[in-house]
Amino acid sequence: MSWISYLNVKSFKNHLFNNYYTMAKKCFESGCTNEVKYSCKCSSPETLSCEAHIGKHANLPDRAHNLESIFIQPYEGTKEAILEFLTIENSKYSELRRKIIDSFKNCPFNLKRNLRDFRKKLDDCSGEINDFFAKISQVKKVSKLEQDPILGLLVLQPGEAVEKVKLMIIAMKDWYNSARFFYIITEKLASLNRSFVEEKGGAYLENMNMQNTPEVNKTIESANVKDSISLIINENSEKLKGSENANRPIKKSLESETSLLNSQISTVSNYLNSKPKEAESALNLIDILRNKTAEILSRPNNPELEMDFNTTCSAIHIHSRFYDPPLIQACQDYLKAYHQKTSLYNIAVDEDDRTNLIIYNTETEAREIKFLQIPELLGDKTCITQLPNGKLFCFGNYPTSGIAVLIDVNGEFELLPSGTPCSDSSCIYFNSSIYCFGGKNKKSYALTLSSRFDLDRNRWIQLTSMPEDDDECHTIIFNGNILISGRINTNILLYSIDIDSFSTIPYEFAYRKRKILINAERLYLIECQNGLIYESEVGSLWNWRRIGKSIIDCAPNQAYCTYNKGGIYISTIFSSIREYYYFNLDQKIAIDVAYYNEHFSLRRAGKKIEAIKCNNQNFKLEPYYLDECNVKDTTLEYLLFPIIYQYTLKWQQRARRKTRSNRMLWRSNQTESKKFLFIQ
């Protein structure tokens, strides 16, 4: 395992300052204890020599001597850049630690233990950075024989070295972010406590020893959070009173939402204690609700705002499971931006070569490929989805495997409990769980598999079986439920998460092999067998109409789609040839973008959609941007789309058909020198 895979501080400390390899570093002369300074490649393994015996070795006859110094001078400016970065990072940890110590006396009793743990972790992180700083500052020269990853940083360019250091301390950054979020929530609660004492009578509460009474603190937290949300409710009610121009649906929606908020306020306290990271999101969502309400009340006759307001209200439900709020439509963009902000690195498995991992830095837009240690666990039949924290969840393999793994940004993996053995399953992340549907058994028969992996409890939970066998499914989140479209079943399935049941949505254009994608207003359905594209009415799952045609003759796992700025980008594969299309939703026409006789990947990276050329010889990724506008997709497929090339023997053999292969050969010759076209 790579040394940077240790994501807890203790293991990181034990491993960081020890050599990863042990090598023979002695002079070739027997009994010599002098420092080795030269190496000669006249033999295998290479001969090492000190300065006193280098002449003796050079005089040996019948050898092609190639003497080299084993010492490398550090790259100019690299040490200074690393030390400056470590100084800034250490100041952040020290400042946060000081703030936590200052707030400890005003912290509610039931949160003090958590605050004490975070303070200890910050002490450990600060100590590690100081040791790191001391080791780097003392180095004057680097030996080729030193397999120490820290010393190896000094021979890199300053920018590259700093990026490597960021990867080294990524575990510390996790602790820092968690401590910062918890400190913010603690400060809010401490402020509420002080206000409560001042307003309700300090002497009485002091006699009750408020700081040491968890029940009183819980009451204070619930009461004050209730007051903050009730303030919004009262403001809305006052504005609606006497408003003759207000739309009736808006008023009715507002009344129902405020009633729901009032009835479930008591659960907020537990949420703040158990989920500090999501607490900040919830508080920000409350601000969104306040702003949206004010905007709608000022323009009550605007139907577009009315729809936006209703979806926003739906996303701020505080119900009996407040710590798992439904993330739907209007608030999904905000939540995705929040998760992307807290996750510096996005990762995806290179499906051209499953032993490689593509790492994308969201700040610098730099890309890197790492070697995966588990090629036997992944294949072209493995189900892969990305979690909000940037990790990849992988499940199943051909012919059948129940192995589930989590892959982090360093290319290292964590084995999870095994699920039902299958291949070609479909998985999607929602509310701290991975939902898996469909798949194939050893005989390639479709299954009714339906299961959920709970990431918090680290175990599989069996769900109600699917009504019909299916495989190669495509799943999306729609209004807090899951839509499932497969290869065999001609109908669309709607899985209700709350009641664990399936319902069938009749689909009039009964054709197999299709994909679904969603945008902010309506659903779009693409039948990959014949390339037909349909759209649904706004908010409807039953009324569909055909709007155009784009691609032909392609299986679901060979075609990939994504939505952006009034159009659908479609990427198809046949043998080693990938074709790109752009379907304009306004003009209802498909534009042939380009053909390439090489391996490409179409994915979303940050705010851009791009096609990436994978060069297998030197493992470089060359970006080709299709559109530089903001991505406005509202599915819960966070961060990167796993829209990556899949090469299978079945399609390679099928390409040998005479008519198809001749047509592909002609296309390849016609477009060999064609440049990638920009779509505006």
C-alpha positions in Angstrom: 0.0 0.0 0.0 1.2 3.5 -0.8 2.3 5.5 2.2 -0.1 8.4 1.5 -3.1 6.0 1.8 -3.1 6.3 5.6 -6.0 8.5 6.3 -5.9 8.6 10.1 -3.4 10.8 12.0 -1.8 8.1 14.1 -0.9 5.8 11.1 0.2 8.8 9.2 2.5 9.8 12.0 4.1 6.3 12.3 4.6 6.0 8.6 5.5 9.5 7.5 9.0 9.8 8.8 10.3 6.3 8.3 11.8 5.0 5.0 9.4 3.0 3.0 12.0 0.7 1.6 15.2 -0.8 3.1 18.1 -1.0 0.7 21.7 -1.9 0.8 23.6 1.4 1.0 27.1 0.1 1.6 30.3 0.4 -0.4 31.2 -2.6 -2.5 34.5 -2.9 -0.6 34.2 -5.5 2.1 34.2 -3.9 5.6 34.1 -0.3 4.3 31.8 2.0 6.4 32.4 5.2 4.5 29.5 7.2 3.1 28.4 6.0 -0.4 28.7 8.8 -3.0 28.8 7.1 -6.4 27.0 4.4 -8.3 28.1 2.5 -11.5 25.7 0.7 -13.8 28.4 -1.7 -15.2 26.6 -4.6 -13.4 23.2 -5.5 -12.2 22.4 -4.6 -9.6 24.4 -1.4 -9.8 27.7 -1.1 -7.8 27.9 1.4 -5.0 31.1 3.0 -3.9 32.5 5.5 -1.5 34.9 8.3 -2.6 38.0 6.3 -1.4 37.3 3.2 -3.4 35.8 4.6 -6.6 39.2 4.5 -8.3 39.6 0.8 -7.5 36.3 0.0 -9.1 36.9 2.2 -12.2 40.2 0.3 -12.9 38.4 -3.1 -13.2 38.9 -4.4 -16.7 36.3 -5.7 -19.2 33.5 -3.5 -17.9 31.6 -0.6 -19.4 31.7 1.8 -16.5 29.0 4.4 -16.1 29.7 6.4 -12.9 27.1 8.7 -11.5 26.8 10.7 -8.3 24.0 9.5 -6.1 23.3 12.9 -4.8 20.8 15.3 -6.4 20.7 19.0 -5.7 17.2 20.1 -4.6 15.3 22.1 -7.2 15.7 25.8 -6.7 12.9 27.3 -4.7 11.2 24.0 -3.9 12.3 23.9 -0.3 11.2 27.5 0.3 7.8 26.9 -1.3 7.1 23.8 0.8 8.2 25.5 4.0 6.0 28.6 3.2 3.0 26.3 2.6 3.6 24.4 5.8 3.9 27.6 7.8 0.5 28.9 6.5 -1.1 25.5 7.2 0.3 25.3 10.7 -1.0 28.8 11.5 -4.5 27.7 10.5 -4.4 24.8 12.8 -3.0 26.8 15.7 -5.6 29.6 15.2 -8.5 27.1 15.1 -7.1 25.3 18.2 -7.0 28.6 20.1 -10.6 29.4 19.2 -11.7 26.0 20.3 -10.0 26.5 23.7 -11.6 29.9 24.1 -15.0 28.6 23.3 -14.8 25.6 25.6 -16.0 27.3 28.7 -19.2 28.5 27.0 -19.8 25.2 25.1 -23.0 23.3 26.0 -22.2 20.3 28.3 -23.3 17.6 25.8 -20.8 18.9 23.2 -17.7 19.4 25.3 -16.5 15.8 24.8 -16.6 16.3 21.0 -14.8 19.6 21.3 -12.1 18.1 23.5 -11.5 15.3 20.9 -11.2 17.8 18.1 -8.7 19.9 20.1 -6.5 16.8 20.7 -6.6 15.9 17.0 -5.6 19.5 16.1 -2.7 19.2 18.5 -1.6 16.0 16.7 -1.9 17.5 13.3 0.1 20.6 14.3 2.8 18.4 15.7 3.0 16.4 12.5 3.4 19.6 10.4 6.1 20.9 12.8 8.0 17.6 12.3 7.5 17.7 8.6 8.8 21.3 8.6 11.9 20.4 10.6 12.8 17.5 8.4 12.5 19.5 5.2 14.4 22.5 6.6 17.4 20.4 7.5 17.9 18.7 4.1 20.8 20.1 2.0 21.1 17.3 -0.6 19.0 14.3 -1.7 20.4 10.8 -2.3 19.0 8.6 -5.1 19.2 5.7 -2.6 16.8 7.4 -0.2 13.4 6.1 -0.9 11.8 8.6 1.4 8.8 10.3 -0.2 9.4 13.5 1.8 12.9 13.9 0.6 11.8 13.1 -2.9 9.7 16.2 -2.9 12.8 18.5 -3.0 13.8 17.4 -6.6 10.4 18.4 -8.0 9.3 21.8 -9.2 7.8 24.1 -6.5 4.2 23.9 -7.8 4.3 20.1 -8.2 5.9 19.6 -4.8 3.3 21.7 -3.0 0.5 19.7 -4.7 2.2 16.5 -3.4 2.3 17.9 0.1 -1.4 18.7 -0.1 -2.0 15.0 -0.8 0.2 14.0 2.1 -1.8 16.1 4.6 -5.2 15.3 3.2 -6.0 13.3 6.3 -5.2 16.4 8.4 -7.4 18.5 6.2 -10.3 16.2 6.9 -9.8 16.7 10.7 -9.4 20.5 10.2 -12.7 20.8 8.2 -14.6 18.7 10.7 -13.3 20.7 13.6 -14.1 24.0 11.9 -17.7 23.0 11.1 -18.2 21.7 14.7 -16.7 24.9 16.1 -19.1 27.0 14.0 -22.1 25.1 15.3 -20.8 25.2 18.9 -20.4 29.0 18.7 -24.0 29.3 17.5 -25.3 27.2 20.3 -23.1 29.1 22.9 -24.4 32.4 21.6 -28.0 31.1 21.9 -27.3 29.9 25.5 -26.0 33.4 26.4 -29.1 35.1 24.9 -31.4 32.7 26.6 -29.8 33.4 30.0 -30.1 37.2 29.5 -33.8 37.0 28.3 -35.1 34.3 30.6 -33.4 35.3 33.8 -29.8 34.6 34.5 -30.0 34.1 38.2 -32.6 31.3 38.0 -30.7 29.3 35.3 -27.4 29.8 37.1 -28.9 28.2 40.2 -29.9 25.2 38.1 -26.2 24.9 37.0 -27.1 25.2 33.3 -23.7 24.3 31.9 -23.8 20.9 33.6 -27.5 20.0 32.8 -27.8 18.4 29.4 -31.6 18.5 29.6 -31.6 22.3 30.0 -29.1 22.7 27.2 -31.2 20.6 24.9 -34.3 22.7 25.7 -32.3 25.9 25.0 -31.0 24.6 21.6 -34.4 23.4 20.5 -36.1 26.6 21.7 -33.7 29.0 20.0 -33.6 27.1 16.7 -37.3 27.0 16.8 -37.3 30.8 17.3 -35.1 31.3 14.3 -37.3 29.3 12.0 -40.5 30.7 13.6 -39.2 34.1 12.8 -39.3 33.2 9.1 -42.8 31.8 9.5 -44.1 34.9 11.2 -42.5 37.2 8.6 -44.2 35.2 5.8 -47.5 35.2 7.6 -47.5 38.9 8.2 -46.6 39.6 4.5 -49.4 37.3 3.3 -52.0 38.9 5.6 -54.1 41.3 3.5 -52.2 40.5 0.4 -55.0 40.5 -2.2 -52.6 39.9 -5.2 -50.9 36.8 -3.8 -51.5 33.6 -5.8 -53.6 31.1 -4.0 -51.2 28.2 -4.7 -48.3 30.2 -3.2 -50.3 31.0 0.0 -51.5 27.4 0.3 -48.0 26.0 -0.2 -46.5 28.4 2.3 -49.1 27.5 4.9 -48.5 23.8 4.5 -44.7 24.2 4.7 -44.7 26.4 7.8 -47.1 23.9 9.5 -44.7 21.1 8.7 -41.7 23.1 10.1 -43.6 23.9 13.3 -44.5 20.3 14.0 -41.0 18.8 13.6 -38.8 21.5 15.3 -37.9 19.2 18.2 -35.6 17.0 16.1 -33.3 19.8 15.2 -31.2 19.5 18.4 -30.3 15.9 17.7 -29.3 16.7 14.2 -27.0 19.5 15.2 -25.2 17.1 17.7 -24.9 14.2 15.3 -24.2 15.8 11.9 -22.1 18.9 12.3 -21.1 19.1 8.7 -24.6 19.0 7.4 -25.8 21.5 10.1 -24.1 24.4 8.2 -25.9 23.3 5.1 -29.2 23.3 6.9 -28.7 26.8 8.3 -27.8 28.1 4.8 -30.9 26.4 3.4 -33.0 28.3 6.0 -31.5 31.6 4.6 -32.4 30.4 1.1 -36.0 29.8 2.1 -36.2 33.3 3.6 -34.8 35.0 0.4 -36.9 32.9 -1.9 -40.1 33.8 0.1 -39.3 37.5 0.0 -38.7 37.3 -3.8 -42.0 35.5 -4.5 -44.1 37.8 -2.3 -42.7 40.8 -4.1 -43.8 39.2 -7.5 -46.7 37.0 -6.7 -48.0 36.6 -10.2 -44.9 35.1 -11.7 -45.5 31.3 -12.3 -41.8 30.6 -12.8 -41.0 31.9 -9.3 -43.9 30.0 -8.0 -42.5 26.7 -9.2 -39.0 27.7 -7.9 -40.5 28.5 -4.5 -42.4 25.3 -4.2 -39.3 23.2 -5.0 -37.3 25.2 -2.5 -39.8 24.6 0.3 -39.9 20.9 -0.5 -36.1 20.8 0.0 -36.2 22.4 3.5 -38.5 19.9 5.1 -37.6 19.3 8.7 -39.3 16.0 9.4 -38.8 13.1 11.8 -35.6 12.2 10.0 -34.2 15.6 9.9 -30.6 14.4 9.6 -31.5 12.9 6.2 -33.3 15.8 4.4 -34.6 15.1 0.9 -32.3 16.7 -1.6 -34.5 17.6 -4.6 -34.6 20.0 -7.5 -34.0 23.7 -6.5 -31.6 22.9 -3.6 -29.5 20.3 -5.3 -27.3 22.8 -7.1 -26.5 24.4 -3.7 -25.8 21.1 -2.1 -23.6 19.8 -4.9 -21.6 23.1 -4.8 -21.2 22.6 -1.0 -19.9 19.1 -1.4 -17.6 20.0 -4.2 -16.2 22.9 -2.1 -15.4 20.5 0.7 -13.8 17.9 -1.6 -10.6 19.1 -3.2 -10.1 16.0 -5.4 -12.5 14.2 -7.7 -11.7 10.7 -8.9 -12.9 8.2 -11.5 -11.8 4.8 -12.7 -10.3 4.8 -16.2 -12.5 2.3 -17.9 -10.0 2.0 -20.7 -7.7 0.4 -18.3 -9.3 -0.5 -14.9 -5.9 -0.6 -13.2 -5.6 3.2 -13.5 -7.3 5.9 -11.4 -7.9 9.4 -12.8 -7.5 12.1 -10.2 -8.8 15.6 -10.9 -8.0 18.7 -8.7 -11.0 21.0 -8.6 -8.8 24.0 -7.8 -5.9 23.7 -10.2 -7.7 21.6 -12.8 -4.6 19.3 -12.8 -5.0 15.7 -13.6 -3.0 12.7 -12.5 -3.2 8.9 -13.1 -2.4 6.5 -10.3 -2.1 2.7 -10.4 -4.8 0.8 -8.6 -3.7 -2.0 -6.3 -6.9 -4.1 -7.0 -7.3 -4.7 -10.7 -8.8 -8.2 -10.0 -11.8 -6.5 -8.2 -12.8 -4.2 -11.0 -14.0 -5.0 -14.5 -16.1 -3.6 -17.3 -19.2 -5.1 -15.5 -18.5 -3.4 -12.2 -21.0 -0.9 -10.9 -19.3 2.4 -10.0 -20.7 5.6 -8.4 -19.1 8.6 -6.7 -19.9 9.7 -3.2 -20.1 13.4 -2.0 -16.8 13.0 -0.2 -15.0 12.2 -3.5 -14.6 8.4 -2.9 -15.7 5.8 -5.4 -18.0 3.0 -4.5 -17.5 -0.1 -6.7 -19.6 -3.3 -6.6 -19.8 -6.5 -8.5 -17.8 -7.9 -11.4 -17.9 -10.5 -14.2 -18.9 -13.3 -14.1 -20.3 -12.7 -10.6 -18.8 -11.1 -7.6 -20.3 -9.6 -4.4 -17.2 -7.7 -3.5 -17.7 -4.0 -2.6 -14.9 -1.5 -2.2 -14.3 2.2 -1.5 -11.5 3.8 -3.4 -10.0 7.1 -2.1 -8.2 9.8 -4.0 -4.8 8.1 -3.4 -5.8 5.0 -5.3 -6.0 2.9 -2.2 -9.1 0.9 -1.3 -11.2 -0.2 1.7 -12.9 -3.6 1.5 -16.6 -3.5 2.5 -18.9 -6.3 3.5 -19.8 -8.4 0.4 -23.2 -8.1 -1.2 -25.2 -10.4 -3.4 -22.9 -11.7 -6.2 -23.8 -10.2 -9.5 -22.5 -8.2 -12.5 -24.0 -5.3 -14.6 -25.8 -3.9 -11.6 -26.8 -0.2 -11.2 -26.0 1.8 -8.1 -26.7 5.4 -7.0 -26.0 7.4 -3.9 -28.7 9.0 -1.8 -28.9 10.0 1.9 -25.7 8.2 3.1 -26.7 5.0 1.4 -25.9 3.2 -1.9 -29.0 1.7 -3.7 -28.3 -1.2 -6.1 -30.8 -2.5 -8.6 -30.8 -5.4 -11.1 -27.8 -7.3 -12.5 -26.9 -10.7 -14.0 -26.0 -14.1 -12.5 -23.3 -16.5 -13.7 -25.5 -17.7 -16.6 -26.1 -14.0 -17.6 -29.7 -14.2 -16.6 -31.2 -11.0 -15.3 -32.0 -10.6 -11.6 -34.6 -8.9 -9.4 -31.8 -7.7 -7.1 -32.7 -4.7 -4.9 -30.5 -3.8 -1.9 -29.1 -0.9 0.0 -25.6 -0.4 1.5 -25.7 1.8 4.6 -22.4 3.7 4.7 -22.9 4.8 8.3 -23.5 1.3 9.7 -21.3 -0.4 7.1 -23.8 -3.2 6.2 -26.1 -4.4 3.5 -29.9 -4.2 3.8 -32.2 -6.2 1.5 -35.0 -4.3 0.0 -38.2 -5.3 -1.7 -37.3 -7.2 -4.9 -37.9 -5.6 -8.3 -41.2 -6.6 -10.0 -39.4 -7.9 -13.0 -35.9 -9.2 -13.9 -33.6 -6.5 -15.3 -29.9 -5.6 -15.9 -27.8 -2.8 -17.2 -30.2 -0.4 -15.5 -29.9 3.4 -15.3 -31.0 5.1 -12.1 -31.7 8.7 -11.2 -33.2 10.6 -8.3 -36.6 12.2 -8.9 -38.5 14.1 -6.2 -36.9 12.0 -3.4 -37.6 8.7 -5.1 -35.5 6.6 -7.6 -36.4 6.1 -11.2 -35.1 2.9 -12.8 -34.9 2.2 -16.5 -33.4 -1.1 -17.6 -32.5 -3.1 -20.7 -35.3 -5.7 -20.5 -38.2 -4.2 -18.7 -40.1 -1.9 -21.1 -41.7 0.1 -18.3 -40.1 2.6 -16.0 -40.0 1.7 -12.3 -40.4 4.2 -9.5 -38.9 3.1 -6.2 -40.3 4.8 -3.1 -37.5 5.1 -0.6 -39.8 5.9 2.4 -42.1 2.9 2.1 -39.7 0.5 0.3 -42.0 -0.3 -2.6 -42.0 -0.3 -6.4 -44.6 1.1 -8.8 -44.7 0.8 -12.5 -45.0 3.8 -14.8 -46.4 2.7 -18.2 -44.3 3.7 -21.1 -46.2 3.9 -24.4 -43.1 3.6 -26.7 -42.2 0.2 -25.5 -38.7 -0.4 -26.6 -35.7 -1.9 -24.8 -32.3 -0.5 -24.0 -32.7 3.1 -23.0 -31.2 5.8 -20.8 -32.7 8.6 -18.7 -31.4 12.0 -17.8 -33.1 14.9 -16.0 -32.9 18.6 -16.0 -34.5 21.3 -13.8 -38.0 21.2 -15.4 -38.6 17.9 -17.2 -37.3 14.4 -17.8 -35.6 13.4 -21.1 -35.6 9.8 -22.2 -33.2 8.4 -24.8 -33.8 5.0 -26.4 -30.3 3.8 -27.1 -31.4 1.0 -29.5 -32.9 3.4 -32.1 -31.7 6.8 -30.9 -35.2 8.3 -30.3 -35.4 11.1 -27.7 -38.5 11.8 -25.7 -39.4 14.5 -23.2 -42.0 14.5 -20.5 -44.4 17.3 -19.4 -43.2 19.4 -16.5 -43.5 17.4 -13.3 -45.1 14.4 -15.1 -44.0 10.8 -15.5 -46.9 9.6 -17.6 -47.1 12.0 -20.6 -44.2 11.7 -23.0 -43.7 13.0 -26.6 -41.1 12.3 -29.2 -38.8 15.3 -30.0 -36.1 13.9 -32.2 -33.6 11.2 -33.0 -29.8 11.1 -32.6 -28.0 7.8 -32.2 -28.4 4.3 -33.6 -27.6 0.7 -32.7 -25.9 1.0 -29.3 -26.4 -0.8 -26.0 -27.0 1.2 -22.8 -23.5 0.6 -21.4 -22.1 1.9 -24.7 -23.9 5.2 -24.8 -23.6 8.1 -22.3 -25.5 11.3 -22.0 -25.4 14.5 -20.0 -27.4 17.8 -20.1 -26.1 21.3 -20.3 -27.4 24.7 -21.3 -30.4 23.8 -23.5 -28.9 20.7 -25.0 -27.9 17.0 -24.6 -24.4 15.7 -25.1 -24.4 12.1 -26.3 -21.3 9.9 -26.7 -21.5 6.5 -28.3 -19.0 3.7 -28.8 -18.7 1.0 -31.5 -15.5 -1.0 -31.3 -12.7 1.5 -30.9 -14.6 4.4 -32.5 -16.4 6.9 -30.4 -19.0 9.3 -31.9 -20.2 12.6 -30.3 -23.5 14.3 -30.9 -25.1 17.4 -29.5 -28.9 17.5 -29.5 -30.3 21.1 -29.4 -33.5 21.0 -27.4 -34.8 24.3 -28.8 -34.3 23.5 -32.5 -34.9 19.8 -31.9 -32.0 18.8 -34.1 -28.9 16.6 -33.6 -25.5 18.0 -34.5 -22.7 15.6 -35.5 -19.8 16.9 -33.4 -16.8 14.6 -34.3 -15.6 11.1 -34.8 -12.4 9.8 -33.3 -10.6 6.5 -33.8 -9.1 6.8 -30.3 -10.2 6.4 -26.8 -12.2 9.3 -25.3 -14.1 10.0 -22.2 -17.0 12.5 -21.8 -17.4 13.7 -18.2 -18.3 16.8 -16.1 -15.3 18.4 -14.4 -16.1 21.3 -12.1 -18.2 23.7 -14.2 -17.3 22.3 -17.6 -18.2 19.4 -19.7 -15.2 18.0 -21.5 -14.1 15.1 -23.7 -10.8 13.7 -22.5 -8.4 11.8 -24.8 -6.6 9.0 -23.0 -3.1 8.3 -24.3 -2.2 4.8 -23.0 1.5 5.2 -23.8 2.4 8.1 -21.5 -0.8 8.2 -19.5 -1.6 11.9 -20.3 -5.1 13.3 -20.4 -5.6 16.0 -23.0 -8.8 18.0 -22.4 -11.2 19.1 -25.2 -13.9 21.4 -23.9 -17.3 21.0 -25.5 -18.8 23.9 -23.7 -17.5 26.3 -21.0 -20.8 27.4 -19.6 -22.0 26.4 -16.2 -23.3 22.9 -15.8 -27.0 23.0 -14.6 -27.8 19.4 -14.2 -30.0 18.5 -11.2 -29.4 14.7 -10.8 -27.7 13.5 -7.7 -24.7 12.0 -9.7 -22.3 14.2 -7.8 -19.1 15.8 -9.2 -17.9 13.5 -12.0 -20.0 11.5 -14.4 -18.6 8.0 -14.8 -19.1 8.5 -18.5 -16.0 6.6 -19.5 -15.0 4.4 -22.4 -15.8 0.7 -22.1 -14.1 -1.8 -24.4 -15.6 -5.2 -24.6 -14.9 -8.3 -26.8 -18.5 -8.6 -27.7 -18.5 -5.2 -29.5 -15.1 -5.8 -31.0 -16.4 -9.0 -32.7 -19.6 -7.4 -33.8 -17.6 -4.7 -35.5 -16.2 -7.3 -37.9 -19.5 -7.4 -39.7 -18.7 -6.4 -43.3 -21.1 -3.5 -43.8 -20.6 -1.9 -40.4 -16.8 -2.3 -40.4 -16.5 -0.8 -43.9 -18.6 2.2 -42.9 -16.6 2.8 -39.7 -13.3 2.5 -41.7 -14.7 5.2 -44.2 -15.6 7.5 -41.3 -12.2 7.0 -39.7 -10.5 8.0 -42.9 -12.7 11.0 -43.5 -12.2 12.4 -40.0 -8.6 11.5 -39.3 -7.5 15.2 -39.5 -10.7 16.8 -38.3 -10.3 19.1 -35.3 -12.6 19.0 -32.3 -15.5 21.4 -32.9 -16.7 23.8 -30.2 -20.4 23.9 -29.5 -21.7 27.3 -28.5 
